[in-house]
Amino acid sequence: MVCTHIFLGRGRLAQSLAPYLKKSLKANFVWVPDARRYLNLIDKTPQPYDTPTRRHRSAHRGASTPTGLVFWLALSDSALDGAVKALREVYPMATIVHFSGSRSLDNVFCMHPPFPLLVNRRGASVGVQPDWASMPLTFEVETRNLVQREPLKSIFSKFFRGPKVYIRAKDKALYHALCVSVSSLPLALYESVSQMGDSIRVPKKHWQALIETSAQNWLHLGQAALNGPMVRKDKKTLSKHVRVLGQNKFLRSVYKLSLSEVSKWR
């Protein structure tokens, strides 16, 4: 069966994932950045592409089989409902994939990559780029059957070989909150540390080894990675730390909350 893949979206995820899928799926993949225009067009007339090129028509010819059409929706959470509705009206048997970490949609497959994707003001990708072939992915238990049959089965076995976790749809909000907690909350901490470090002439780069090593130690050792005065319960040093951090209310609060939390560890 020839399967056509249509990728809708132009944001950070699209800029990273669409080129990877295009390279992997080759001629059977079409990237349509202007999702709104595409959806408006199919709503008026069931044509698969907004540009009637020979390549597009040829690619879609093999998608007449109900399962031969896959839509990848790299869209905002607010745009998902309208997009799915529009696609279902024209292509009721197509497979639809979305990437939201917090939304759950009936009979729509979700794959969420727990990875921060960054772009600069000009829209170019910056920072660490994902290795999609080995990327950990989070799926929903309720749509597990979709990844166990074609056309998704062969795609995920060939092009997404990383570890996979299945969670319940009702746990998506908590899962997404944890993703944000892991990826964003530490940034506020690091930024505060960096600013205070600047005040005593300690540059941001100086904290790199401490940040990276602490994260790696926790991944391998869990609570046993705790070290320094907190694990020694050096009350005199800890009290001094709370005092000198007083000029930064955020850091002082986080430090005190951390003391309270680690005191419960066994």
N, C-alpha and C positions, 0 to 999 in steps of 0.2 A: 504494500500500500504506500502510495506517495502521500506524504503529509506536508501541508503548508503551515508555516508558523508566521504569525503576524504580531509584531511587537509594537505596542502603543505606548508612547511617552517620550519625554525629552529631558527629564530631570537627572539627578545624580545617579540614581540606580540605572536608568536607561543608558546613560553615557558609559557606564562600566560594564553592565551585563549584555546589552544588545550587541556590541562588537564581538564579545566572546561567543554568543550564540550564532551570530552570522558566520564567524570563522568555522564553527563546529558544524552547522547545518547547511552551509554553503547556499546553493541556488534555491533551496526550499524555504529560505528565511527572508522576510521583508520587514524592515524597520520603518514605521510611520511615526515620526516625532509629533506631528500635529494631530493628536488623538481627537480633539474636538471636531476638527473639520472632517476627519474620516467618519466619525460617528454620525455627524449631521448628514453626510452623503449617503450612508447606507440606510439611514432612516427614511430618506426620500426615494432611493432606488437601490435594490440589493446588488450593488457593485462592490467587490472586495477592496478596491484601491482607489485613491483619489487621483492617481496618475495612470491612465490606461496604456502603459507601455507594454511592449510585447513580452518582456520578461515577467511582468506582474500577471498578465493574462495566462501565460504558460504555466507559471507556478501554481496558480489557483485552479487550473484545469484538473489537476490530480486530486483536488480537495472535495470533489463532488461526493465522495464517500462520507457519511455523517461523521465518522471519527477522524477524518483526514484533515481537520482544520483545528489549529490551536492558536488561541489568542493569549498573549502575555501582556498583562496590564500593569505597567509601571506608572500608576496614577496615584493621586492623593486620595486619602480615605474618603473625602467628601465627594469625589468624582466617581467612585467605584460603583455605587448603586445605579446611577444613570447609564454608565458604560455597560454594565452587565445586562441591564434591561434592554438596551438598544441592540446588543449583540444577540441576545436570546430570541428577540422577535424576528430577526433575519436569519440567524444560524442556530436554531434550537438545539442541534445535536453537537455543536462544536465544543471542544474542551477549552475551558477558561482557567487561566492561572493568574493569581494576584499575589502581592508581596507584603501586604499589610501585617504589621506585628500585632495590631490591636483589633482589627476587624475580622469578622467571620461571616461568610456568605454561603447560603444553601447551594449545594451541588457545584461549588466553585472551589477549585483546588488552591490552597495557599502554601507557598514556600517562603519562609522568612529567613533572610541571612542575618545573623547577629554580628554585624560588622558595620562600623561607622564609615560612611562614604562622604567625602568632602569635595567641594569645588570652590574655586576662587571667584572673584567678582566678574570675571570674564567668562565664567562657565567652564573653565578647564579643570580637569581632575587634579587634585593635589593630595599630599599625604601618602600614607601606605595604601597601596592598591590591592584589592582582594585576589586571591588565587581561586577562581570559581571552581576549578576541577576538584579541589580538596576542601572547599568551604563547608563548615558545619551548617546544616539547615534544620529549621524547625517546621514541622508539618502538623496538621490537625488530624486527630484520630478519626474524626467523622468522615474525612475524605481520603482515608488511607487506601481504599479500594481503587481510587483513580490512579495512584502511582504504581499500582501493582498490575496494571493492564495498559495496553497500547492506547494512544501513542506515547504516553509519558514514561512507561516502563523502560523502554530502550534508551530514552533521552537521559534519565537519571542514572542508569547503569553505566552509560558511556561518558557522559559529560559532567555529572555531579557525583563524584565518588566519595565525598567527605562523609563524616558521621552524621546520622540523621536521628532526630528526636521527635516523638509524637506527643502532642499535648491535647487536652480537651478544649473544645471551642469556648466553653464557659470560663476557662482559665487564661484566655488570651489577654485580657486587661492586666491581670497580675503579671503574666509573662512579659508584656511590653513595659510595664512599670519597672520590672527588674532589669530589663535591657537598658533602659534609660538610667537607672541607678548605677549600673556598672560602667556605662560609657560616659555619662555626663556629670554625675555628682563628683567623681574624683577630679574632674577638670577645674571645678570651682575651688577645690582644696589645693590643687597644684598651683593655680593662679595666685591664690592668697599667699602660699609659701614663697612663690617667686617674687611677689611684690615686697614681702617683708625681707626676703633675701637681698633684693636690690638695695634696701635701706642700709644694709651692712656690707655691701659690695660683694655679695655672693651671686654670681650670674646664674641664669636659668639652667644652662648646660651642666652646671655642677651637680644638679639633683638627678640627672639622668640615670646614673648607675644605681642610685638608691631606689628610684621609682621602679625601674625595670627588674631589679633583683628582688625587691619586696613582692612584686606581682608574681614573678616566677616561683618564689619560695612558697607563696600562699597556694598557687595552683598545685604544687607538688606535695606540700606538707599540711595545708589547711591551718588550723589554729596553732599548730606547733611552729609556724613561721614567726609568731610573735616574739620579739626580742627587746632588749634595752630595758629601761626603768619600769616599763609597764609589766613585763613578765617577772622582773625582780621585786616588784611592788616597793620600789624605792620612794617612799612617801615624801621625803624631803626634796628630792629632785623633781618629782611630779608637781608638787606645790609651787616650786620655783618656776616651772614651765607655765603653769596656769597664770601665774602673776605676770611674767614677761610677755605673754601673749595677749594681755589685756587690751593693748592698743588696737588689736584686730578682733572685733567681737565674734566674727564668723569662726576664725581659727580657734579662739578660746572656747566657744561653744562646742565645736566639733571635738576638740581635745577632751573636754570634760565628759561629753557623751561617750566618747571612745573608752575612757577610763571606766565609766559605769558599765558599758557593754562587756568589755574584756574581763571585768571582775566576775562575770557569770560563767566564764569559760572554765571547763574542767581541765 
